[in-house]
Amino acid sequence: MSESGKVLVITSGKGGVGKTTTTANLGMALAAQGHSVALVDADFGLRNLDLLLGLENRIVYNILDVLSGDCRLEQALVRDKRQNRLALLPAAQTRDKNAITPDQTREITAQLAENFQYVLVDCPAGIEQGFRNAISGAHRAVVVTTPEVSAVRDADRVIGLLEAAGLKETELIINRLRPQMVKENNMMSVEDVLEILAIKLLGVVPEDEKVIVTTNRGEPIVLGETLSPAGQAYVNIARRIQGVSVPLMDLEGPAPNFLERLRNLFGRKN
């Protein structure tokens, strides 16, 4: 390669918003679009990225084995058989986040960036040591949130910490949006979330039951021959990461008719 790859950290603040699912699907989508991709699981003690990719039975070494000199970096990488441009560097399952330092994480991601076009780091939830480790070598950050007050508040906190750490390029993915609930004023809209967080929108992923099914099978949803709305959303986001201009999907559907507007208005008054 003529130049180093890009290191992106996928973070959230609040757990359970779909951050690891997003990492797995974006990694697989980028690889399917012709790029070499390394995924780094930075969630020590609670790793799940291997499960979501269906690679859990093929792990021999992890990132700590590389740092201790027990194996070479290439030996610790688990190559995906479905998409050979994709590789996973697993976290240690039996150690906690204090087993590694930000300097060591930066060193590992820099080495990976010499051989991969994209390095995606799956950041653990929270803003403690694991967060500081995961962001240390990143050139760019992607914040994942659901349109819920608590998740958006935590995302806002994380955005502030990323800015304080000198990460200038931070973008947002709004996950699990339910357009019908937005129409009924029972869920924050994309505009509501953007007004609070005030960062660039990278994409919106709709709520999709197929994500649960594919996650349980260890098959990222972007692998499907016929993409569901969530799968298409991840594919579009992967293209935007490469700088391709891709319009947002129309998740809102047709505007409510007169009777629906009256019904919504009546509902709000009661």
Beta strands, then each sheet from edge to edge (+ up, - down):
strand 1: 6-11
strand 2: 37-41
strand 3: 78-79
strand 4: 86-89
strand 5: 118-122
strand 6: 140-145
strand 7: 170-177
strand 8: 200-206
sheet 1: 3+ 4- 2- 5- 1- 6- 7- 8-
end
